[in-house]
Amino acid sequence: MAIRHVEPYTDEWLQQPISYVQQVVGLLGAEVADWWEGPCDPRDATLRLTDETALVWDEESGWRLGTFVSGDRGRHTELTGVRYLGHGLLPRPERVPAALRDAQAGVGASSAWRPCYRSHRNCRDGFDVALDFYALA
């Protein structure tokens, strides 16, 4: 199997995280009231939860939970009281619900400190290959 890199800033590249995020949305089910993709630099997605909090994923620091302040389609989301879920930049979708519960309880691998796993400026670092795995699932 050949490794295929996606050209940065193409439509395909911009939409690459969607399959991964949709898998997480499916696993969280009724907990998600709405979700949308954000802009790029970094690419992100927001999941509005039914309890007025939001779960945001971005390509630099992974998942974070906080109280929703503002944000909408095509805009970065602002949260307060943020806790990062841990478990890396792209945890398997089936691990996110348990990590969310840990963050809600303030335990486990969650932290108030922002991790920085990569920079969105490193477009050719292989992260597109990891995202592609979820597009093919």
BELHU-V893281 format. One record per residue. N is the residue number from 1. RES is the residue in one small letter. PHI is phi in whole degrees, -180 to 180 (none if undefined). PSI is psi in radians with two decimals (999 if undefined). NEAR is the number of other C-alpha atoms within 10 Angstrom. Layout:
# BELHU-V893281
N/RES/PHI/PSI/NEAR  N/RES/PHI/PSI/NEAR
This chain:
# BELHU-V893281
1/m/none/2.21/3  2/a/-82/2.51/4  3/i/-83/2.28/8  4/r/-117/2.14/10  5/h/-98/2.47/16  6/v/-94/2.35/19  7/e/-66/2.17/13  8/p/-58/2.51/14  9/y/69/0.19/12  10/t/-82/2.92/10  11/d/-58/-0.72/10  12/e/-61/-0.76/11  13/w/-65/-0.77/18  14/l/-63/-0.60/18  15/q/-92/-0.05/14  16/q/-56/-0.71/20  17/p/-71/-0.23/24  18/i/-58/-0.78/17  19/s/-61/-0.74/17  20/y/-61/-0.86/20  21/v/-64/-0.71/23  22/q/-62/-0.62/17  23/q/-65/-0.71/17  24/v/-66/-0.77/20  25/v/-57/-0.77/20  26/g/-61/-0.66/13  27/l/-74/-0.56/16  28/l/-80/-0.38/18  29/g/55/-2.17/12  30/a/-68/-0.19/11  31/e/-69/-0.37/15  32/v/-95/2.05/19  33/a/-83/-0.59/14  34/d/-166/2.78/13  35/w/-153/2.72/19  36/w/-157/2.81/19  37/e/-87/2.55/24  38/g/-96/-2.95/22  39/p/-80/-3.02/16  40/c/-102/3.13/18  41/d/65/1.01/14  42/p/-91/2.78/16  43/r/-65/2.42/19  44/d/-150/3.00/25  45/a/-148/2.56/28  46/t/-119/2.35/27  47/l/-116/1.90/25  48/r/-77/2.16/21  49/l/-94/2.83/20  50/t/-70/-0.23/12  51/d/-98/0.36/11  52/e/73/0.19/11  53/t/-100/3.06/20  54/a/-141/2.60/26  55/l/-113/2.13/24  56/v/-120/2.36/28  57/w/-113/2.39/25  58/d/-138/2.80/22  59/e/-77/0.09/22  60/e/-108/-0.70/21  61/s/-125/0.10/22  62/g/77/-2.51/22  63/w/-91/2.45/28  64/r/-140/2.62/25  65/l/-119/2.48/26  66/g/-170/3.05/19  67/t/-77/2.26/18  68/f/-68/2.23/22  69/v/-108/-0.93/12  70/s/-161/2.90/11  71/g/143/2.79/15  72/d/-167/3.09/15  73/r/-54/2.27/13  74/g/79/0.07/13  75/r/-127/2.56/16  76/h/-68/2.51/21  77/t/-90/2.42/21  78/e/-106/2.30/16  79/l/-126/2.76/19  80/t/-120/2.81/13  81/g/61/0.76/11  82/v/-73/2.42/22  83/r/-130/2.25/24  84/y/-86/2.37/26  85/l/-73/-0.42/33  86/g/80/-2.90/24  87/h/69/0.37/16  88/g/91/3.14/16  89/l/-73/-0.61/19  90/l/-137/1.13/22  91/p/-63/2.62/16  92/r/-53/2.40/13  93/p/-51/-0.66/17  94/e/-69/-0.23/13  95/r/-88/-0.31/12  96/v/-66/-0.76/20  97/p/-58/-0.75/17  98/a/-68/-0.67/13  99/a/-65/-0.64/22  100/l/-63/-0.82/23  101/r/-60/-0.71/14  102/d/-61/-0.78/18  103/a/-64/-0.68/23  104/q/-63/-0.58/15  105/a/-90/-0.15/10  106/g/72/0.56/15  107/v/-128/-3.04/13  108/g/69/-2.49/15  109/a/-83/-0.01/14  110/s/-71/2.65/24  111/s/-153/2.66/17  112/a/-80/-0.21/14  113/w/-87/2.28/10  114/r/-76/2.10/17  115/p/-81/2.71/16  116/c/-131/1.69/12  117/y/-80/-0.47/13  118/r/-165/2.96/15  119/s/-105/2.45/13  120/h/-64/-0.28/17  121/r/-74/-0.30/11  122/n/-88/1.19/10  123/c/-65/-0.38/16  124/r/-115/0.68/13  125/d/-96/0.07/12  126/g/97/-0.09/13  127/f/-62/-0.57/17  128/d/-61/-0.55/18  129/v/-68/-0.71/16  130/a/-64/-0.75/12  131/l/-65/-0.63/18  132/d/-61/-0.52/19  133/f/-56/-0.71/12  134/y/-76/-0.46/18  135/a/-70/-0.51/15  136/l/-88/-0.20/8  137/a/-74/999/8
